[in-house]
């Protein structure tokens, strides 16, 4: 059995909204609903657990009750930090569940293929996260703002969600973090502090997290083009003549 936890207790501060960004409309539905519907379409997913601000639990419960085709779900109180929200969700996971995924509620463009690939790797390795190779050159800087080191881009990956784990591995990682008073950036950072390695699975560049107003504009554009075939991408006719001559 596979359960998915959605930490969704944020306040949308970087969006400058004054309300939780998961309520923002994307292609006719709230971001949260778009995300939940994608996971609900996955045959491999059995349970959805949404961790939200305690003051928003009732309104979200009312809204979700009107949404058809959702997988069985639970709503739990979120915490002051993402990590605490995930832990609360973990404590509500069905006892029969053996795999737990954690996915940012504000990543509505996740594909069913990536979800399935993460689950498949968890079955093999016990821990897996989706990620994409970094496209830009990155730099480490010193306290004065000068570049100190340029890491090898070929070894750098941008971590996304979902992040998936065997349930007992994730519980162990959270309990150790509590004992050590450690606050991580994601579940992978917690699991890596134990004896368990985390395997990377190829993610999707379209799987963006809606954090800023610009992200929302990009997400709206991508959402509208989700069904388009990538094979239709072609060179501009303005350059056809140039490339035809070069190829001869």
C-alpha positions in Angstrom: 0.0 0.0 0.0 1.3 3.5 -0.9 0.4 6.6 1.1 1.3 10.2 0.0 1.8 13.0 2.4 1.3 16.6 1.2 2.8 19.3 3.5 0.5 22.2 2.7 0.5 24.5 5.8 2.4 27.4 4.2 1.2 31.0 4.2 2.3 32.1 0.7 4.7 34.8 2.0 7.0 34.6 -1.1 3.9 34.9 -3.3 2.9 38.0 -1.5 -0.7 36.7 -1.2 -1.7 36.9 2.4 -3.2 33.5 2.1 -2.0 29.9 1.5 -0.8 29.6 -2.1 -2.4 26.2 -2.5 -5.8 28.0 -2.8 -4.5 29.9 -5.8 -6.4 29.0 -9.0 -4.5 27.2 -11.7 -6.3 26.2 -14.9 -9.7 26.6 -13.3 -9.0 24.7 -10.0 -7.0 25.4 -6.8 -3.4 24.3 -7.0 -4.0 21.8 -4.2 -6.8 20.2 -6.1 -4.8 19.9 -9.3 -2.0 18.2 -7.4 -4.4 15.8 -5.6 -6.2 14.8 -8.8 -2.9 13.8 -10.5 -2.0 11.5 -7.6 -5.6 10.2 -7.6 -5.3 9.1 -11.2 -2.4 6.8 -10.3 -3.4 3.2 -9.8 -0.3 2.7 -7.6 -1.4 5.3 -5.0 -3.9 4.2 -2.3 -4.1 7.1 0.3 -3.7 10.9 0.4 -2.8 12.7 3.6 -2.9 16.5 3.5 -1.2 18.4 6.3 -2.6 21.9 6.5 -2.8 24.9 8.9 -5.1 24.0 11.8 -7.3 27.0 11.0 -7.8 25.8 7.4 -8.7 22.2 8.1 -12.4 22.7 8.1 -12.6 24.8 4.9 -10.3 22.3 3.1 -12.5 19.4 4.4 -15.6 21.1 2.9 -13.9 21.7 -0.5 -12.5 18.2 -0.8 -15.8 16.7 -0.1 -17.1 18.3 -3.3 -14.3 17.0 -5.5 -15.1 13.7 -7.3 -12.5 11.0 -8.2 -10.2 11.7 -5.2 -8.4 8.7 -3.7 -9.3 8.1 0.0 -7.8 11.0 2.0 -7.2 12.3 5.5 -6.6 15.9 6.7 -4.2 16.5 9.5 -2.9 19.6 11.3 0.4 20.9 9.9 3.2 22.3 12.0 5.3 25.5 12.1 7.9 23.8 9.8 7.5 21.5 6.8 9.3 18.8 8.7 6.7 18.9 11.5 3.8 18.8 9.0 5.3 15.7 7.3 5.7 14.0 10.7 2.1 14.7 11.6 1.1 13.2 8.3 3.4 10.2 8.9 1.6 9.5 12.2 -1.7 9.3 10.3 -0.5 6.9 7.6 -2.6 3.7 7.3 -1.0 0.8 9.3 -1.1 -1.3 6.2 1.0 1.1 4.2 4.5 0.1 3.5 5.6 2.9 1.2 5.3 6.6 1.9 5.7 9.4 -0.6 6.1 13.1 0.4 5.1 15.6 -2.3 4.9 19.4 -2.2 1.3 20.4 -2.6 2.5 23.3 -4.7 4.0 21.1 -7.4 0.8 20.6 -9.5 2.7 19.6 -12.7 4.0 16.3 -11.4 3.5 13.5 -13.9 2.1 10.1 -13.2 5.2 8.5 -14.9 7.6 10.2 -12.4 5.3 9.1 -9.5 5.4 5.5 -10.7 9.2 5.6 -11.3 9.8 6.8 -7.7 7.6 4.1 -6.3 9.4 1.4 -8.4 12.8 2.5 -7.1 11.6 2.6 -3.5 10.6 -1.1 -3.9 14.2 -1.8 -5.0 16.3 0.6 -2.9 14.1 1.6 0.0 14.6 5.3 -0.6 14.2 7.4 -3.8 13.7 11.0 -4.8 13.2 12.5 -8.2 15.6 15.1 -9.5 16.8 16.8 -12.7 20.3 17.7 -13.8 21.2 21.4 -13.1 21.3 23.4 -16.3 23.0 26.5 -15.1 26.6 27.0 -13.8 26.5 27.3 -10.0 29.0 28.9 -7.7 29.9 28.9 -4.0 30.7 32.4 -2.7 32.5 33.7 0.4 31.2 36.1 3.0 32.3 39.1 0.8 30.2 37.9 -2.2 33.1 36.7 -4.3 33.1 33.4 -6.1 35.2 30.9 -4.2 34.4 27.6 -6.0 32.6 26.5 -9.1 31.3 22.9 -8.6 31.3 20.4 -11.5 27.8 20.9 -13.0 27.7 17.3 -14.3 27.5 16.2 -10.6 24.8 18.6 -9.6 21.1 17.7 -9.5 18.1 19.8 -8.4 16.0 17.8 -6.0 12.2 17.7 -6.5 9.3 15.8 -5.0 7.9 13.2 -4.7 10.4 11.7 -2.3 9.6 8.1 -1.5 10.6 5.7 1.3 9.8 2.5 3.0 7.7 3.6 5.9 10.0 2.3 8.6 12.9 4.1 7.1 11.1 7.5 7.1 9.9 7.0 10.6 13.4 6.1 11.8 14.8 9.3 10.1 12.2 11.6 11.7 12.7 10.1 15.2 16.5 10.6 14.9 16.0 14.2 13.7 13.8 14.8 16.8 16.3 13.3 19.1 19.1 15.4 17.6 17.0 18.6 17.4 17.8 18.6 13.7 15.7 20.5 11.1 16.3 19.4 7.5 15.3 20.9 4.2 13.5 17.8 3.0 13.0 14.1 3.8 16.1 13.0 1.9 18.3 15.1 4.2 16.8 13.4 7.2 17.1 9.9 5.8 20.8 10.4 4.8 21.6 11.1 8.4 20.7 7.5 9.1 22.4 4.5 7.6 20.2 4.6 4.5 21.3 5.8 1.1 18.9 7.7 -1.2 18.7 6.9 -4.9 18.0 9.6 -7.5 15.3 9.0 -10.1 15.0 11.2 -13.2 12.4 13.9 -12.6 10.8 16.4 -14.9 11.8 20.0 -15.6 8.1 20.9 -15.8 7.7 19.7 -12.2 8.1 23.2 -10.8 7.2 24.4 -7.3 4.9 27.4 -7.3 6.6 29.7 -4.9 6.5 33.2 -6.6 4.1 35.0 -8.9 6.4 34.2 -11.8 6.2 30.5 -11.0 2.4 30.7 -11.2 2.6 32.3 -14.7 4.9 29.6 -15.9 2.8 26.9 -14.3 -0.3 28.2 -16.0 1.5 28.1 -19.4 2.8 24.6 -18.8 -0.5 23.3 -17.5 -2.2 24.5 -20.7 0.4 22.7 -22.8 0.6 19.4 -20.9 -1.2 17.5 -23.6 0.8 18.8 -26.5 3.3 16.4 -28.1 6.9 17.4 -27.7 7.5 16.0 -31.2 5.8 19.1 -32.5 8.7 21.3 -31.4 10.4 22.5 -34.6 12.9 25.1 -35.8 11.5 28.5 -36.8 10.9 28.9 -40.5 13.1 32.0 -40.4 16.1 29.7 -39.9 15.1 26.9 -42.2 17.1 28.3 -45.2 20.2 28.9 -43.1 20.3 25.3 -41.6 19.4 23.8 -45.0 22.5 25.4 -46.5 24.7 24.3 -43.6 23.6 20.7 -43.8 24.5 20.4 -47.5 
